[in-house]
Amino acid sequence: MNFKELHLIEPILKALESEGYTSPTPIQEQAIPDVLKGKDLLGCAQTGTGKTAAFAIPILQNLFLQRNHEVENNNIKALILTPTRELAIQIDESFAAYGKHTGIRHAVIFGGVSQFHQTNQLRQGIDVLIATPGRLLDLISQRFISLQYIKMFVLDEADRMLDMGFINDVKKIIARLPVKRQTLFFSATMPPEISKLSSSILTNPVRVEVTPVSSTVEKIDQSVYLVEKNDKRQLLIHLLKDNKIQSALVFTRTKHGADKIAKELHRARISSGAIHGNKTQSARQNALNNFKDGKIRVLVATDIAARGIDVDDLSHVINFDLPNIPETYVHRIGRTGRAGASGTALSFCDMEEREFLRDIHKLIKLEIPVIIDHPYASNMQFVQTPVIQQNPLSRKPVSHQGFRRTRSWSQGR
């Protein structure tokens, strides 16, 4: 199928062609026709499935067509609510790309920066507003924003809203929306509270589910390194000395850890940057732009700060710390191996994280191969299966001496 078969208008088709898009992804193919018809939608989709275009394209088209039949006004007609600044900026860039020939006006607002430029845009009038919850409520309280004319509402990354403690802010915002509206609800996972929220705000929704969270991209080469906790940084530096790792997104559990790792890499003359919630918006955006432009080779990030990062041709994802939520592992590694490309996901696992590894294995329904051919291999006599036959970086045979295979290492002692 191509985009023309989705009955898109010429201004949008022209923009998609200039962006190099010819065929819709599965979620775009399933969602766009129903959203164009004005139906509510419940989308269960993880990062990298093309869900931004799945809602941005039909919103732009519907607003463009409605404008031809209505008197032009400065009221906000579509609201996209998203959890992080990075994701909000990315969505705004998507609206700019897909809608550049439509004349649809859009703006993005988020905290951590001065509101001056944002409020100036709002005064000039916009059709689409992309916002994070805190700044949106702040500007509503200052009477810069009214939601009473919203026709289309998108709640994106609902599960991350819950994780970040935004769920009450989200409910306050929803309470201010018109009852009669079209609602699009997207979440990578559906914990009970998110499922309950979706049921309360959607009316006879079409359900679209692609790339279930328990699955991992087939073309991603996954492996795990058994390593002592104190040796992780040295192992990371050792691996990054291999030029086959062209670009790497390194995930750490804490903000402090991200800064510390970036400093260690800098000392080892490995170009890197860090992004997390304590950094200013400009610092985060600069680090992200440098990474996208290839000016730095490694970006160290926490999960919350990394949500919304979309980097073309990312060769490696490295889990410096294993996540304690197994679905997060799937989201992390899904940032490589996109659009049919291959990718590599490497994970470090110390003694305290073995339970996390076990939970990941249960979710993805396979055991990640273990690499023991590295200078910082744990000397603890854990038992693991399977053991990878070759180091994916060096392609040298590995030794199995000293490891029993009667139980999986990830199952503990």
BAPAMI-210259 format. One record per residue (C-alpha): residue number from 1; x negated, y negated, z negated. Coordinates in Angstrom, 1 decimal, decimal comma. Layout:
BEGIN
NUM/X/Y/Z
...
# end
This chain:
BEGIN
1/0,0/0,0/0,0
2/-1,1/-3,6/0,6
3/0,1/-6,8/-1,0
4/2,2/-7,7/2,1
5/4,4/-4,7/1,3
6/5,3/-6,3/-2,1
7/7,1/-9,1/-0,3
8/4,8/-11,9/-1,5
9/5,0/-15,4/-0,1
10/2,5/-16,6/2,3
11/0,7/-19,1/0,0
12/0,0/-16,3/-2,5
13/-1,0/-13,8/0,2
14/-3,4/-16,4/1,6
15/-5,0/-16,9/-1,8
16/-5,3/-13,1/-2,4
17/-7,0/-12,7/1,0
18/-9,5/-15,4/0,2
19/-10,3/-13,6/-3,1
20/-10,9/-10,4/-1,2
21/-7,9/-8,6/-2,6
22/-6,1/-6,3/-0,1
23/-4,5/-3,5/-2,1
24/-2,7/-3,8/-5,5
25/-3,8/-1,7/-8,5
26/-1,2/0,8/-9,9
27/0,1/-1,6/-12,5
28/0,4/-4,4/-9,9
29/2,2/-2,1/-7,5
30/4,7/-1,0/-10,2
31/5,2/-4,3/-12,1
32/5,3/-7,0/-9,4
33/8,6/-5,9/-7,7
34/10,5/-5,7/-11,0
35/9,1/-9,0/-12,3
36/10,0/-10,7/-9,1
37/13,6/-9,5/-9,7
38/13,6/-11,2/-13,1
39/13,6/-8,0/-15,2
40/12,0/-7,7/-18,6
41/8,9/-5,5/-18,6
42/7,0/-3,4/-21,1
43/3,5/-2,7/-19,9
44/1,2/-0,3/-21,6
45/-2,2/-0,9/-20,0
46/-5,7/-1,3/-21,2
47/-8,4/-3,8/-20,1
48/-9,5/-3,5/-16,5
49/-6,2/-2,2/-14,9
50/-5,4/-5,5/-13,2
51/-2,5/-6,5/-15,5
52/-3,2/-10,3/-15,4
53/-2,4/-10,3/-11,7
54/0,6/-8,1/-12,4
55/2,3/-10,9/-14,2
56/0,5/-14,0/-12,8
57/1,4/-13,3/-9,2
58/5,2/-12,8/-9,6
59/5,4/-15,8/-12,1
60/3,7/-18,0/-9,5
61/6,0/-16,8/-6,8
62/9,2/-17,2/-8,8
63/8,3/-20,7/-9,9
64/7,4/-21,7/-6,4
65/10,7/-20,4/-5,0
66/12,7/-22,0/-7,9
67/11,1/-25,3/-7,3
68/12,5/-25,5/-3,8
69/16,0/-25,3/-5,3
70/15,6/-27,5/-8,4
71/14,7/-31,0/-9,2
72/11,0/-31,3/-10,1
73/10,4/-31,9/-13,8
74/7,5/-31,8/-16,3
75/9,0/-29,1/-18,5
76/6,9/-26,0/-19,3
77/8,7/-23,1/-17,6
78/6,3/-20,2/-18,3
79/4,3/-19,4/-21,4
80/1,6/-16,8/-21,6
81/0,5/-16,1/-25,2
82/-2,9/-14,3/-25,6
83/-5,1/-13,7/-28,7
84/-8,5/-15,0/-27,8
85/-10,0/-18,1/-26,2
86/-12,0/-16,0/-23,7
87/-8,9/-14,2/-22,5
88/-6,9/-17,4/-22,3
89/-9,6/-19,0/-20,1
90/-9,7/-15,9/-17,9
91/-6,0/-15,9/-17,4
92/-6,0/-19,6/-16,5
93/-8,7/-18,9/-13,9
94/-6,5/-16,2/-12,4
95/-3,6/-18,6/-12,1
96/-5,9/-21,1/-10,4
97/-7,1/-18,5/-8,0
98/-3,8/-16,9/-7,1
99/-1,8/-20,1/-7,1
100/-4,2/-22,5/-5,4
101/-1,8/-22,9/-2,4
102/1,4/-23,1/-4,4
103/1,1/-26,4/-6,2
104/2,1/-24,8/-9,5
105/0,5/-26,7/-12,4
106/-1,0/-24,8/-15,2
107/-3,1/-25,5/-18,3
108/-4,8/-23,6/-21,1
109/-5,0/-24,5/-24,8
110/-7,0/-22,9/-27,6
111/-8,6/-23,8/-30,9
112/-12,2/-24,5/-31,7
113/-12,4/-27,5/-29,4
114/-11,0/-31,0/-29,4
115/-7,4/-31,2/-28,4
116/-7,9/-34,5/-26,4
117/-8,3/-33,0/-23,0
118/-5,5/-30,4/-23,6
119/-3,0/-33,0/-24,7
120/-3,8/-35,2/-21,7
121/-2,9/-32,3/-19,4
122/0,3/-31,7/-21,3
123/1,3/-35,3/-20,9
124/0,9/-35,1/-17,1
125/3,3/-32,2/-17,0
126/2,7/-28,5/-16,3
127/4,7/-25,5/-15,2
128/2,6/-22,7/-16,8
129/1,0/-22,8/-20,2
130/-1,6/-20,3/-21,3
131/-2,2/-20,5/-25,1
132/-3,6/-18,9/-28,2
133/-1,1/-18,8/-31,2
134/-2,9/-21,2/-33,6
135/-3,4/-24,1/-31,2
136/0,1/-23,6/-29,7
137/1,8/-23,9/-33,1
138/-0,4/-26,9/-34,0
139/0,5/-28,8/-30,9
140/4,2/-27,9/-31,3
141/4,1/-29,3/-34,8
142/2,6/-32,5/-33,4
143/5,4/-32,6/-30,8
144/3,1/-32,4/-27,8
145/4,9/-29,1/-26,7
146/8,5/-28,0/-26,5
147/9,4/-24,5/-25,6
148/13,1/-25,1/-25,1
149/12,8/-24,9/-21,3
150/10,8/-21,7/-21,1
151/12,1/-19,3/-18,5
152/9,3/-16,7/-18,5
153/7,4/-15,5/-21,5
154/4,4/-13,2/-21,5
155/3,0/-11,7/-24,6
156/-0,4/-10,3/-23,7
157/-2,6/-8,0/-25,8
158/0,0/-7,5/-28,4
159/-1,9/-4,9/-30,3
160/-4,9/-7,2/-30,6
161/-2,6/-9,9/-31,9
162/-1,7/-7,5/-34,7
163/-5,4/-6,6/-35,4
164/-6,3/-10,3/-35,6
165/-3,5/-11,1/-38,0
166/-1,5/-13,2/-35,6
167/1,7/-11,3/-35,7
168/3,5/-13,7/-38,0
169/2,4/-16,7/-35,7
170/3,7/-14,7/-32,7
171/7,1/-14,2/-34,4
172/7,3/-18,0/-35,2
173/6,7/-18,8/-31,6
174/9,2/-16,3/-30,3
175/11,8/-17,8/-32,6
176/11,4/-21,1/-30,8
177/12,0/-19,7/-27,3
178/15,3/-19,8/-25,5
179/17,3/-16,6/-26,0
180/17,9/-16,4/-22,3
181/14,5/-15,8/-20,7
182/12,5/-13,2/-18,9
183/10,0/-11,5/-21,2
184/6,9/-9,5/-20,2
185/5,2/-7,5/-23,0
186/1,7/-6,0/-22,6
187/-0,2/-3,9/-25,1
188/-3,0/-1,3/-24,7
189/-1,6/0,7/-27,7
190/1,8/0,9/-29,3
191/1,5/1,1/-33,1
192/4,8/1,1/-34,9
193/4,9/-2,6/-35,7
194/4,2/-3,5/-32,0
195/6,8/-1,0/-30,8
196/9,3/-2,6/-33,2
197/8,4/-6,1/-32,0
198/8,8/-5,1/-28,3
199/12,2/-3,6/-29,0
200/13,4/-6,8/-30,6
201/12,4/-9,2/-27,8
202/13,0/-7,1/-24,6
203/16,3/-6,5/-22,9
204/16,6/-3,3/-20,9
205/12,9/-3,4/-20,0
206/11,2/-1,6/-17,1
207/8,4/0,4/-18,6
208/5,1/0,6/-16,8
209/2,3/2,7/-18,1
210/-1,1/3,2/-16,4
211/-4,4/4,6/-17,6
212/-3,2/6,0/-20,9
213/-5,4/5,0/-23,8
214/-6,5/8,5/-24,5
215/-8,2/8,7/-21,1
216/-11,6/7,4/-20,0
217/-12,7/6,4/-16,6
218/-14,0/9,5/-14,8
219/-16,9/7,7/-13,2
220/-18,3/6,5/-16,5
221/-21,3/8,6/-17,7
222/-20,9/8,9/-21,5
223/-23,5/10,0/-24,0
224/-24,3/9,6/-27,7
225/-27,6/9,2/-29,5
226/-28,0/10,6/-33,0
227/-30,0/8,0/-34,9
228/-30,7/6,8/-38,4
229/-28,9/3,5/-39,2
230/-32,2/1,6/-39,7
231/-33,6/2,8/-36,4
232/-30,8/1,6/-34,2
233/-32,4/-1,8/-33,2
234/-35,6/-0,1/-32,2
235/-33,7/2,5/-30,2
236/-31,8/-0,3/-28,4
237/-35,0/-2,1/-27,5
238/-36,5/1,2/-26,4
239/-33,6/1,9/-24,0
240/-33,4/-1,7/-22,7
241/-37,1/-1,5/-21,6
242/-35,8/0,7/-18,8
243/-35,0/-1,5/-15,8
244/-32,3/0,8/-14,7
245/-30,1/-0,9/-17,3
246/-29,4/-4,0/-15,1
247/-26,8/-5,5/-17,4
248/-25,5/-4,3/-20,8
249/-22,6/-5,4/-23,0
250/-23,6/-4,3/-26,6
251/-20,9/-3,9/-29,2
252/-21,5/-4,4/-32,8
253/-19,2/-4,3/-35,8
254/-20,0/-7,6/-37,4
255/-20,7/-11,2/-36,4
256/-23,9/-11,2/-38,5
257/-25,0/-8,0/-36,8
258/-24,5/-9,5/-33,3
259/-26,7/-12,5/-34,1
260/-29,4/-10,3/-35,7
261/-29,5/-8,0/-32,7
262/-29,7/-10,9/-30,2
263/-32,7/-12,3/-32,2
264/-34,4/-8,9/-32,2
265/-34,0/-8,6/-28,5
266/-35,3/-12,1/-27,9
267/-38,4/-11,3/-29,9
268/-38,8/-8,2/-27,7
269/-38,6/-10,5/-24,6
270/-35,3/-9,1/-23,5
271/-33,0/-11,9/-22,4
272/-29,8/-11,9/-24,4
273/-27,0/-13,8/-26,0
274/-24,3/-13,2/-28,6
275/-20,7/-14,1/-28,9
276/-18,4/-13,9/-31,9
277/-15,7/-15,8/-33,7
278/-18,1/-18,0/-35,7
279/-19,7/-19,5/-32,7
280/-18,3/-22,7/-31,1
281/-16,2/-22,3/-28,0
282/-18,9/-24,0/-25,9
283/-21,6/-21,7/-27,2
284/-19,5/-18,6/-26,5
285/-18,6/-19,8/-23,0
286/-22,2/-20,7/-22,2
287/-23,4/-17,2/-23,3
288/-20,6/-15,6/-21,2
289/-21,4/-17,7/-18,1
290/-25,1/-16,9/-18,4
291/-24,3/-13,2/-18,6
292/-22,0/-13,3/-15,6
293/-24,5/-15,3/-13,6
294/-27,3/-12,9/-14,4
295/-29,3/-15,4/-16,4
296/-29,3/-13,1/-19,4
297/-29,4/-9,3/-19,2
298/-27,7/-8,4/-22,4
299/-24,6/-9,8/-24,2
300/-24,0/-8,7/-27,8
301/-20,4/-9,1/-28,9
302/-17,9/-8,2/-31,5
303/-14,7/-6,5/-30,4
304/-12,5/-9,5/-31,0
305/-14,8/-12,0/-29,2
306/-15,3/-9,6/-26,3
307/-11,5/-9,1/-25,6
308/-10,9/-10,6/-22,2
309/-14,5/-10,4/-20,9
310/-14,4/-9,4/-17,3
311/-17,8/-9,0/-15,7
312/-18,3/-7,6/-12,2
313/-20,8/-4,8/-11,7
314/-21,5/-4,3/-15,4
315/-23,8/-1,3/-15,4
316/-23,9/-0,4/-19,1
317/-21,8/-0,6/-22,3
318/-23,7/0,2/-25,4
319/-21,9/1,0/-28,7
320/-24,5/-0,1/-31,2
321/-21,9/0,6/-33,9
322/-19,2/3,2/-33,2
323/-15,7/1,7/-33,7
324/-13,6/3,1/-36,6
325/-10,5/3,0/-34,3
326/-10,9/5,6/-31,5
327/-8,8/3,6/-29,0
328/-11,3/0,8/-29,3
329/-14,0/3,1/-27,9
330/-11,9/3,5/-24,7
331/-11,3/-0,2/-24,4
332/-15,1/-0,9/-24,8
333/-16,4/1,6/-22,3
334/-13,6/0,6/-19,8
335/-15,5/-2,6/-19,2
336/-18,0/-0,7/-17,0
337/-17,1/1,5/-14,1
338/-14,4/-0,8/-12,7
339/-12,9/-1,0/-9,3
340/-14,2/2,4/-8,3
341/-17,8/1,7/-9,4
342/-19,8/4,0/-11,6
343/-20,9/3,0/-15,0
344/-22,7/4,2/-18,1
345/-21,6/4,1/-21,8
346/-24,2/4,9/-24,5
347/-23,3/5,2/-28,1
348/-25,4/5,2/-31,3
349/-24,2/7,4/-34,1
350/-25,6/7,5/-37,6
351/-24,7/9,7/-40,5
352/-21,9/7,4/-41,8
353/-20,3/7,2/-38,4
354/-19,9/11,0/-37,7
355/-16,2/10,8/-38,7
356/-15,7/8,0/-36,1
357/-17,2/10,2/-33,4
358/-15,0/13,1/-34,4
359/-11,9/10,9/-34,0
360/-13,1/9,7/-30,6
361/-13,5/13,3/-29,4
362/-10,0/14,1/-30,5
363/-8,5/11,1/-28,7
364/-10,3/11,6/-25,4
365/-10,0/15,3/-25,6
366/-13,7/16,0/-24,8
367/-17,0/16,0/-26,7
368/-19,5/13,3/-25,6
369/-22,9/14,9/-24,6
370/-25,6/14,3/-27,2
371/-29,1/13,0/-26,2
372/-31,9/14,2/-28,5
373/-34,8/13,2/-26,2
374/-35,7/9,9/-27,7
375/-38,3/8,7/-30,1
376/-35,8/7,7/-32,8
377/-33,8/11,0/-32,9
378/-32,4/11,6/-36,4
379/-34,3/14,2/-38,3
380/-31,2/15,2/-40,2
381/-30,2/18,7/-39,4
382/-26,8/18,0/-38,0
383/-25,3/20,5/-35,6
384/-23,9/19,4/-32,3
385/-22,4/20,6/-29,1
386/-22,8/20,0/-26,3
387/-26,4/18,9/-26,1
388/-27,1/17,0/-22,9
389/-29,7/18,8/-20,7
390/-31,3/15,5/-19,5
391/-31,8/12,0/-20,7
392/-29,6/10,0/-18,3
393/-32,2/7,3/-18,2
394/-35,4/9,2/-17,9
395/-33,9/12,4/-16,3
396/-36,5/14,4/-18,2
397/-35,6/17,8/-19,6
398/-34,8/17,7/-23,4
399/-35,8/20,1/-26,1
400/-33,2/21,9/-28,1
401/-35,6/23,1/-30,8
402/-34,4/22,7/-34,3
403/-30,7/22,3/-33,5
404/-28,1/25,0/-34,3
405/-24,9/25,2/-32,2
406/-22,5/27,0/-34,5
407/-20,4/23,8/-35,2
408/-20,0/20,4/-33,7
409/-22,2/17,8/-35,2
410/-19,3/15,4/-35,1
411/-17,3/17,6/-37,5
412/-19,6/16,8/-40,3
413/-21,5/19,2/-42,6
# end
